[in-house]
């Protein structure tokens, strides 16, 4: 059933409303009270819980599950093996949640979230990988040109005890898992359901609203790195401006997935641009930062500017590949899989 009504849909809805009214007249006061109590949580006409809860519950499951996994895995393994196992379990949690949610709660097909395996999706994925690496490559170039960073060596393995090749492979797989879990959750599950929750607006306005809310929530969830209003705006720029925009203009999770994986991989494992020592992972380049934090920091001016360039490159790719730019307003509508 689509949210966009045809004359036949309107006729069916009118008939259904008449039957509902007749049923309610026959209901006992207790049953009517029960329905009234359930109304904020359950949409009887669609036969599923309301959009607010379809957004909130997966988010809470993810947050709680992540904390449980981190508390169990963290103390028992080294940095690389522990992170890979933790992020793998997180990805498995979200994949399992999405499959269950789609079938039994959301009642929509998995492909409706933007999950595809065709040639278009593969091209979007590859483009995202190239742009994501390019963003940090540009940032490093600017840092070097400005004299704000020095390459003090290669193969910064930190405290890792495994061979460097295995460390890089482990972290690469870890970033893949991070991308999968967060894109399925914050873009795939979040934006379509949040847009439905704004169904009193036009599809276009509802999608924009869902995009904005998703961006803010993405920033808040990265609470460990959101230490100031500037940092909050930066992570909103990443989650909404880059990843969210890639999703709403394609309706395909492959492009934001490629961007997410490559952005994490290039910034951490390839170029070592994470300047906070406690957060640095083994990297190909060993850098020493000499510039002010406002410029070279994670939410600093250079990184923010290069993300904006990445957004422009992403939109240029979509326009070239798709023949134009437009919001995929079908993300704001629901069609039952039944």
C-alpha positions, 0 to 999 in steps of 0.5 A, a space after each residue: 500500500 502506498 502513501 500516495 493515494 489513487 482514486 481506488 485507494 481513496 475508495 478503499 480507505 473510505 470503505 475501510 473507515 466506514 467498517 472501522 467506525 462500525 466496529 468501534 460502535 460495536 466495541 465495548 467501552 473497555 475495548 475502546 479504551 484499549 484501542 485509545 491507549 494503543 493508538 500512540 504506538 500502533 497504526 491499526 490501518 497499516 498493521 504496524 507500530 508508528 513511525 516514531 517507534 520504528 525509528 527509536 527502537 532500532 536506535 536504542 537496540 544499536 546503542 545498547 547492543 554496542 555498549 554490551 559488545 564493547 564491555 564484553 570484547 574490549 577488555 579481552 582482546 588487543 586493539 586491532 582484534 578487539 575492534 574488528 570483532 566488536 565492529 563485526 558483531 555490531 554489523 551483524 546486530 544491525 543486519 539481523 535487526 534490519 531483516 527482522 524489522 523489514 519482515 515483521 515490523 516495518 513490513 517493507 522489502 529490504 530493497 526499499 531501504 536502498 539495498 541493491 546488488 546491481 551494476 548501478 549500486 556497484 558503480 555508486 560503491 566504487 565512486 564513494 570509495 574514490 571520493 572518500 579517499 580523495 577527501 582525506 588525500 586533499 586534506 593531507 595535501 593542504 596540511 603539508 602545503 601549509 606546514 601544519 603536519 610533518 611525515 615523520 615516518 611510515 608504518 606507524 603500528 603503535 602498540 600492535 603486536 601483529 604483522 603490519 599487513 594483518 593489522 591493516 587488513 584487520 582495520 580495513 575489515 573493521 571500517 567495512 563493518 562500521 560503514 555497514 552498521 551505521 549506513 543501514 541504521 542511520 540512513 536505511 532504517 532511519 530516513 524512510 521511517 522518519 520521513 513517514 512520520 512527517 507524512 503531514 508534509 509533502 514527500 519532499 519536505 518530509 524527506 528533507 526533515 528526516 534527512 536533517 533529524 538523521 544528521 543531528 542524531 548521527 552527530 549526537 551518537 558520535 558523542 565521544 568525538 562531539 566535544 563542542 558545538 563546532 564538533 557537533 556541526 562537523 559530524 552533522 556535516 559528515 552524517 547529513 551533508 555527505 552521507 545523508 545527501 548521497 542517500 536521498 539523491 540516489 535512494 541507494 545505500 551503496 554510495 554513502 556506504 562507499 563514502 563511509 568506508 573510505 572516509 574512515 579507512 583513509 583518515 585513520 589507516 591510510 593517512 593517519 590523520 587522527 591527531 588525538 594520540 589515544 584514538 590513533 590506530 596503526 597507519 601507513 603514514 606516521 604524522 606529527 601535527 604542528 598546526 593549531 587545532 582549529 585548522 588540523 583538528 578532526 572538526 577543524 577548518 581543513 577537514 570541514 572544507 574538504 568534506 564540502 568538496 567531497 559533497 560537491 564531488 558526490 553531487 557531480 557524480 550523481 548528476 553525471 551517472 544518473 543524468 540529473 539531481 533530484 530528491 528520491 521522494 519515494 523514500 518518504 512513502 511506504 509500500 507493504 511487502 504483503 
